[in-house]
Amino acid sequence: MTDFSQELDASGLNCPLPILRAKKALGAMASGEVLKIIATDPGSVKDFDSFAKQTGNELMESKEEGGKFLFLMKKK
């Protein structure tokens, strides 16, 4: 897995909380930094895909691992 600058554990949170937390975390990060997000909501896969398209941040990785969904998002 790629190096990341910050990790956000949104396990147990349902839509839209993982997105809102990620938005807040990315807001405090510098351009080019990578946020790793861990979520348990199956809807988050589609949500983060849409979020990346809407915000211009790059969704570098999206995968499921042991019932959790892992995302790597690079701030634009």
KELOPA-997098 format. One record per residue: residue number from 0; residue in three letters; z negated, y, x negated of N, C-alpha, C in turn. Coordinates in Angstrom, 2 decimals. Layout:
// residues N
+-----+--------+---------+---------+---------+---------+---------+---------+---------+---------+---------+
: num : residu :     n_w :     n_v :     n_u :    ca_w :    ca_v :    ca_u :     c_w :     c_v :     c_u :
+-----+--------+---------+---------+---------+---------+---------+---------+---------+---------+---------+
: NUM :    ALA :       Z :       Y :       X :       Z :       Y :       X :       Z :       Y :       X :
...
+-----+--------+---------+---------+---------+---------+---------+---------+---------+---------+---------+
***
This chain:
// residues 76
+-----+--------+---------+---------+---------+---------+---------+---------+---------+---------+---------+
: num : residu :     n_w :     n_v :     n_u :    ca_w :    ca_v :    ca_u :     c_w :     c_v :     c_u :
+-----+--------+---------+---------+---------+---------+---------+---------+---------+---------+---------+
:   0 :    MET :    0.00 :   -1.20 :   -0.84 :    0.00 :    0.00 :    0.00 :    0.00 :    1.26 :   -0.88 :
:   1 :    THR :    0.69 :    2.24 :   -0.41 :    0.83 :    3.52 :   -1.12 :   -0.53 :    4.20 :   -1.27 :
:   2 :    ASP :   -0.64 :    4.99 :   -2.32 :   -1.86 :    5.79 :   -2.50 :   -1.97 :    6.79 :   -1.36 :
:   3 :    PHE :   -3.20 :    7.11 :   -1.00 :   -3.40 :    8.10 :    0.04 :   -4.51 :    9.05 :   -0.37 :
:   4 :    SER :   -4.49 :   10.25 :    0.20 :   -5.45 :   11.30 :   -0.16 :   -6.72 :   11.22 :    0.67 :
:   5 :    GLN :   -6.56 :   10.78 :    1.92 :   -7.68 :   10.79 :    2.86 :   -7.52 :    9.64 :    3.83 :
:   6 :    GLU :   -8.65 :    9.11 :    4.31 :   -8.61 :    8.02 :    5.28 :   -9.30 :    8.46 :    6.57 :
:   7 :    LEU :   -8.68 :    8.11 :    7.68 :   -9.23 :    8.42 :    9.00 :   -9.39 :    7.11 :    9.75 :
:   8 :    ASP :  -10.61 :    6.75 :   10.09 :  -10.86 :    5.52 :   10.85 :  -11.02 :    5.89 :   12.32 :
:   9 :    ALA :   -9.97 :    5.59 :   13.10 :  -10.00 :    5.90 :   14.52 :  -10.19 :    4.62 :   15.35 :
:  10 :    SER :  -10.79 :    3.60 :   14.73 :  -11.03 :    2.34 :   15.42 :  -11.90 :    2.56 :   16.65 :
:  11 :    GLY :  -11.54 :    1.90 :   17.74 :  -12.32 :    2.01 :   18.96 :  -11.99 :    3.21 :   19.81 :
:  12 :    LEU :  -11.16 :    4.11 :   19.29 :  -10.78 :    5.30 :   20.05 :   -9.47 :    5.05 :   20.79 :
:  13 :    ASN :   -9.38 :    5.53 :   22.00 :   -8.14 :    5.38 :   22.77 :   -7.36 :    6.69 :   22.79 :
:  14 :    CYS :   -6.08 :    6.57 :   23.09 :   -5.18 :    7.70 :   23.21 :   -5.83 :    8.78 :   24.10 :
:  15 :    PRO :   -5.77 :   10.03 :   23.76 :   -5.06 :   10.61 :   22.61 :   -5.95 :   10.87 :   21.40 :
:  16 :    LEU :   -7.17 :   10.34 :   21.38 :   -8.10 :   10.68 :   20.29 :   -7.59 :   10.37 :   18.88 :
:  17 :    PRO :   -6.98 :    9.21 :   18.62 :   -6.49 :    9.00 :   17.23 :   -5.51 :   10.08 :   16.79 :
:  18 :    ILE :   -4.63 :   10.49 :   17.69 :   -3.65 :   11.55 :   17.36 :   -4.36 :   12.88 :   17.12 :
:  19 :    LEU :   -5.30 :   13.22 :   17.98 :   -6.02 :   14.49 :   17.83 :   -6.79 :   14.53 :   16.52 :
:  20 :    ARG :   -7.44 :   13.43 :   16.18 :   -8.19 :   13.37 :   14.91 :   -7.24 :   13.47 :   13.72 :
:  21 :    ALA :   -6.10 :   12.80 :   13.82 :   -5.11 :   12.84 :   12.72 :   -4.57 :   14.26 :   12.56 :
:  22 :    LYS :   -4.30 :   14.91 :   13.69 :   -3.77 :   16.28 :   13.66 :   -4.77 :   17.21 :   12.96 :
:  23 :    LYS :   -6.04 :   17.04 :   13.28 :   -7.09 :   17.87 :   12.67 :   -7.19 :   17.58 :   11.16 :
:  24 :    ALA :   -7.16 :   16.30 :   10.80 :   -7.26 :   15.92 :    9.38 :   -6.06 :   16.45 :    8.60 :
:  25 :    LEU :   -4.86 :   16.29 :    9.16 :   -3.65 :   16.77 :    8.48 :   -3.68 :   18.29 :    8.33 :
:  26 :    GLY :   -4.25 :   18.97 :    9.30 :   -4.34 :   20.42 :    9.24 :   -5.13 :   20.92 :    8.05 :
:  27 :    ALA :   -6.08 :   20.10 :    7.59 :   -6.93 :   20.50 :    6.47 :   -6.36 :   20.02 :    5.12 :
:  28 :    MET :   -5.24 :   19.31 :    5.17 :   -4.67 :   18.75 :    3.95 :   -3.52 :   19.61 :    3.42 :
:  29 :    ALA :   -3.23 :   19.43 :    2.14 :   -2.12 :   20.17 :    1.52 :   -0.80 :   19.43 :    1.77 :
:  30 :    SER :    0.28 :   20.18 :    1.74 :    1.61 :   19.60 :    1.92 :    1.84 :   18.49 :    0.89 :
:  31 :    GLY :    2.37 :   17.34 :    1.35 :    2.65 :   16.23 :    0.43 :    1.52 :   15.23 :    0.32 :
:  32 :    GLU :    0.33 :   15.59 :    0.81 :   -0.78 :   14.64 :    0.78 :   -0.58 :   13.59 :    1.87 :
:  33 :    VAL :   -1.17 :   12.42 :    1.65 :   -0.98 :   11.29 :    2.57 :   -2.29 :   10.94 :    3.26 :
:  34 :    LEU :   -2.21 :   10.80 :    4.58 :   -3.37 :   10.42 :    5.39 :   -3.19 :    8.97 :    5.83 :
:  35 :    LYS :   -4.19 :    8.14 :    5.56 :   -4.19 :    6.77 :    6.05 :   -5.00 :    6.75 :    7.34 :
:  36 :    ILE :   -4.41 :    6.21 :    8.40 :   -5.09 :    6.15 :    9.69 :   -5.26 :    4.69 :   10.10 :
:  37 :    ILE :   -6.47 :    4.34 :   10.53 :   -6.75 :    3.01 :   11.04 :   -7.07 :    3.16 :   12.52 :
:  38 :    ALA :   -6.35 :    2.42 :   13.36 :   -6.56 :    2.51 :   14.81 :   -6.59 :    1.11 :   15.42 :
:  39 :    THR :   -7.19 :    1.00 :   16.58 :   -7.23 :   -0.28 :   17.28 :   -6.48 :   -0.22 :   18.61 :
:  40 :    ASP :   -6.07 :    0.96 :   19.02 :   -5.35 :    1.13 :   20.28 :   -3.88 :    0.75 :   20.08 :
:  41 :    PRO :   -3.40 :   -0.31 :   20.80 :   -1.99 :   -0.72 :   20.63 :   -1.00 :    0.41 :   20.94 :
:  42 :    GLY :   -1.39 :    1.34 :   21.81 :   -0.53 :    2.46 :   22.15 :   -0.32 :    3.43 :   20.99 :
:  43 :    SER :   -1.17 :    3.33 :   19.98 :   -1.09 :    4.27 :   18.86 :    0.20 :    4.11 :   18.06 :
:  44 :    VAL :    0.80 :    2.91 :   18.10 :    2.04 :    2.69 :   17.34 :    3.12 :    3.66 :   17.84 :
:  45 :    LYS :    3.32 :    3.68 :   19.15 :    4.31 :    4.59 :   19.76 :    3.85 :    6.04 :   19.60 :
:  46 :    ASP :    2.55 :    6.27 :   19.77 :    2.01 :    7.63 :   19.69 :    2.27 :    8.26 :   18.31 :
:  47 :    PHE :    1.99 :    7.51 :   17.25 :    2.16 :    8.08 :   15.91 :    3.63 :    8.27 :   15.56 :
:  48 :    ASP :    4.49 :    7.40 :   16.11 :    5.93 :    7.56 :   15.91 :    6.38 :    8.88 :   16.55 :
:  49 :    SER :    5.95 :    9.12 :   17.78 :    6.29 :   10.36 :   18.48 :    5.69 :   11.58 :   17.79 :
:  50 :    PHE :    4.43 :   11.44 :   17.37 :    3.71 :   12.53 :   16.70 :    4.46 :   12.96 :   15.43 :
:  51 :    ALA :    4.94 :   11.98 :   14.67 :    5.68 :   12.29 :   13.44 :    6.96 :   13.06 :   13.76 :
:  52 :    LYS :    7.68 :   12.60 :   14.79 :    8.94 :   13.27 :   15.17 :    8.67 :   14.70 :   15.64 :
:  53 :    GLN :    7.60 :   14.89 :   16.40 :    7.29 :   16.21 :   16.96 :    6.80 :   17.19 :   15.91 :
:  54 :    THR :    6.05 :   16.70 :   14.93 :    5.43 :   17.60 :   13.96 :    6.19 :   17.74 :   12.65 :
:  55 :    GLY :    7.11 :   16.80 :   12.38 :    7.85 :   16.85 :   11.12 :    7.11 :   16.19 :    9.98 :
:  56 :    ASN :    5.89 :   15.68 :   10.24 :    5.18 :   14.92 :    9.22 :    5.86 :   13.55 :    9.11 :
:  57 :    GLU :    5.84 :   12.96 :    7.91 :    6.56 :   11.71 :    7.69 :    5.65 :   10.51 :    7.91 :
:  58 :    LEU :    6.06 :    9.63 :    8.83 :    5.35 :    8.37 :    9.04 :    5.90 :    7.40 :    8.02 :
:  59 :    MET :    5.18 :    7.22 :    6.91 :    5.67 :    6.42 :    5.79 :    5.51 :    4.93 :    6.05 :
:  60 :    GLU :    4.48 :    4.57 :    6.78 :    4.21 :    3.16 :    7.02 :    3.49 :    2.99 :    8.35 :
:  61 :    SER :    3.81 :    1.91 :    9.03 :    3.17 :    1.58 :   10.30 :    3.14 :    0.07 :   10.39 :
:  62 :    LYS :    1.93 :   -0.52 :   10.38 :    1.87 :   -1.98 :   10.44 :    0.58 :   -2.43 :   11.12 :
:  63 :    GLU :    0.62 :   -3.68 :   11.55 :   -0.57 :   -4.28 :   12.16 :   -1.15 :   -5.26 :   11.16 :
:  64 :    GLU :   -2.47 :   -5.23 :   11.05 :   -3.14 :   -6.11 :   10.10 :   -4.49 :   -6.51 :   10.68 :
:  65 :    GLY :   -4.63 :   -7.78 :   11.02 :   -5.90 :   -8.29 :   11.53 :   -6.39 :   -7.58 :   12.78 :
:  66 :    GLY :   -5.46 :   -7.28 :   13.70 :   -5.85 :   -6.64 :   14.96 :   -6.02 :   -5.14 :   14.87 :
:  67 :    LYS :   -5.80 :   -4.59 :   13.69 :   -5.87 :   -3.14 :   13.53 :   -4.49 :   -2.62 :   13.17 :
:  68 :    PHE :   -4.26 :   -1.36 :   13.52 :   -2.98 :   -0.73 :   13.23 :   -3.19 :    0.27 :   12.11 :
:  69 :    LEU :   -2.37 :    0.15 :   11.07 :   -2.51 :    1.03 :    9.90 :   -1.28 :    1.92 :    9.79 :
:  70 :    PHE :   -1.53 :    3.19 :    9.56 :   -0.45 :    4.16 :    9.43 :   -0.67 :    4.99 :    8.18 :
:  71 :    LEU :    0.44 :    5.32 :    7.53 :    0.39 :    6.28 :    6.42 :    1.28 :    7.44 :    6.82 :
:  72 :    MET :    0.69 :    8.62 :    6.87 :    1.44 :    9.80 :    7.28 :    1.36 :   10.86 :    6.19 :
:  73 :    LYS :    2.53 :   11.33 :    5.76 :    2.60 :   12.37 :    4.72 :    2.77 :   13.72 :    5.39 :
:  74 :    LYS :    1.89 :   14.65 :    5.02 :    1.99 :   16.00 :    5.58 :    3.23 :   16.69 :    5.06 :
:  75 :    LYS :    3.94 :   17.34 :    5.99 :    5.19 :   18.03 :    5.60 :    4.90 :   19.24 :    4.74 :
+-----+--------+---------+---------+---------+---------+---------+---------+---------+---------+---------+
***
